[in-house]
Amino acid sequence: METNQTSLPMKILVALLFLFLLAPVILVVPISFSGEQILSFPPQSWSLRWYIALAQNSAIISAFWTSLMLGAIVTVLSLAAAIPAAYVIVRMRTMGSGFLYNLFTAPLLLPTIVLGLAILIVFASAGFLGSFWGLVIGHLVITLPYALRVLATTLGNLPLACEEAASTLGGRPFTVFRRVTLPMMAPGIVAATALCFLVSFDEVVITLFLTGPRLTTLPVELFHHVESRADPLVASVSVLLILLTLGVVMIVDRTVGLSKTFVK
Amino acid sequence: MMHQKILSGTLTALTDRDAHLRLDGLTKRYGDTDAVAALNLNVPKGELVALLGPSGCGKTTTLRMIAGLITPSGGRIVVGGSDITRMPVYKRDMGLVFQSYALFPHMTVAKNVAFGLEMRGVPKPEIERRVTEALAMVRLESLAGRKPRELSGGQQQRVALARALVIRPSILLLDEPLSNLDAKLRDEMRNEIRDIQQKLGITAVFVTHDQVEALSMCDKVVVMKGGKLEQVGTPVDVYERPETPFVASFVGRTNRLEGAARGDGTVSVGGATLRVPGRPNGPVEIMMRPHRVRLADVDASPAGEGTNRLDGRLTRVTFVGDLLQYHVDVNGAELIVEAASDHGRFFRAVGTPVTLSWRIEDTMVFRRAA
C-alpha cells in the first residue's frame, strides 16, 4: 500500500483475516515446545524433548532426505523437459502447438486421486511400486504441467523482437536461445523451480499409492505417524518445514521479487 | 511543369548500375493476398532510401524480408552482387533497428552493443575499442554500464542504433525507429541518424509512415500502397511531381477537384474552366497543394497569364499556430488554403465571398476512371 490511507476498521479486518489464515501455523509453534506426551493446546509444560525425539527418529529423517532428493530431482527434470517444450510450443508455432499445450497441462485438471490410481495400476504391472524412480515419474506427472504453464506464459510475454535482434546481429538459433531467450525467462524459471519443488515436497495423494515399507516421503511418513500416535513430534517437524518454506520464499523474493514471480 | 506525367499504377524502378541492394520481383503471399507483390527496387551504395506508405502497405514486410526474418514467397534479394534470398538471418550482416528498440534487458548498454561483435568472434580488445567508438558516435560513452531500463526512450534508441552499426553491416535497416519518441526528440534523432548515415556512407533502408521523415532524411523515397510501388524518386520528385493521385495525397496535403479535360490543356470543373499542364483528355482529377493556393477578395477582372482562378465562399478558418487554414466552399467542393499565420489575424470573416488563385504549373492532373 503506497498511500497510508487505509481506515482503522479495515486494518482490523485485515489483521483478523491474517490471524484466521495463519492461526494453525502459529499454534504449531508453542505446541512443538510442549513437554507433554499428547498433542494439546496450550501445553502444560515446556521443553525441547520433541525436537530431540525428532533428531533421534531415523524414519522421519530418512523420509525427509528422500523428499528433499525427490523434490530436487523432480524439479531439475521438470525444467529440463518444460523449457524446451515451452519454447517449441510458444516460439515454433505449428498446427499441433495448442493441442500439445493442452495435453501436457491436462493433469492439472484431473483429480489427483484419479491420477494416483491410474499410476498405481500401470506401475503395479511394471513393477515400479516402492521404487525411488517410480516416485520421480509419478511426481513428474504433477509438476510438469505447472512448470510448462509458468514457462509458456513467461515466454509468451517476452517480446519476440529481442530474439530477432539477436539473430540479425549474427546469433545462431541456439546461441540466441542461450544468450537472450533463457536469461529473459529467468523470473519464470525461478518461479517454476520453486513451484515444482514445493509441489513435489508436499505431494501426498499420488505418493501414498507409490510408497512402500522401505521407501517413504516426509508427508506420507507424517501421515502414518499421526495415524498411529498423537504426540507433539509432528508439531516440531511442522515448525522446521515452515522455516524451510520461508527460506525458499525469501530466496525467490531476494532474487527476482515475489510478486513478480507468483502474481501475474 | 513539362514532365508532368499523367499515369497511374506505373511501377517505376531505378536503374542504377552500381545498386548495392536489389529486389527482383520480391513477393510475400499470405493465403490469397499479396502483402508484397513483385517488388522491384534498386538501392545504390551509400543511399538512404525510405519505404513510405500507410500501415498494411507491405513496407515492414519488405524490410523484414531484406533482414531475413520473413521468408519471401517469390523473387530475389541481391546484396552487392550476391543472392541472399535463402541465406539464414544470422549470416546476412544486416543492422536492424527495431521500432521497440529490442534491447536485451539483462545486458548493460556496452554488452548490448558488443553482442554482434561477440557473435562474429571479434577478439576482446577490439570489441572493447569498437564498442567505445560506437557509443561515442551516439554520444552515450558515459552510460556504458547502465541497463536499458535505466535509459530514456531517446537514449535506448541511440543504443539500438549503435548496436546495429557496430558490426559494420552491409545495410542498415530502420523499422519506424522514431515513432515511439516525442515530437522534439524525433526531430533531433532524424538529424542524428541522417548525419551518422552520411558520415559512415552506409546504405540504409528506412521504413516509415511519416512523410516528413521520408522527405527530410532520405535520398530517395519509395511510396508503397497495397504491396506495390506507387512511385520511386527523390523527395522533391514525389512531392512536386507525384505520378499517381495516391502519392499526391499521401505525400503532403492536397485539394482535389473532379473535372472533364477537353484535350486542349483546359479542364471544365463545374461551371469553371481551369488550365492544366499537358493535354489530357477525358475525366480527370485535379489536385493542388493548399499552401500554393492564394486567397483574395473577389475580383471581376480576367485571370492573369499562367494562373487558375475559382470563386467561392469562406466557410471556416482554423488556427494551427504557424498556419491558418481557410476552408472555402467552391460550388459544393471544399478546398483548403494554407497561409502563414500573422499573429492570428484572419483574412476575412467566415461567409465572405473570396477568390482562389494558383499557378497553372502548381496544378496536378491525373486521369480518372469514368
Interface residues (C-beta under 8 A of the other chain):
Chain A: P159 A161 C162 E164 A165 A166 S167 T168 L169 G170 G171 R172 P173 T175 V176 R179 V180 P183 M184 A186
Chain B: A67 G68 L69 V89 Y90 K91 R92 D93 M94 G95 L96 F98 S100 A102 L103 F104 P105 H106 F115 G116 M119 R120 A160 R163 A164 I167
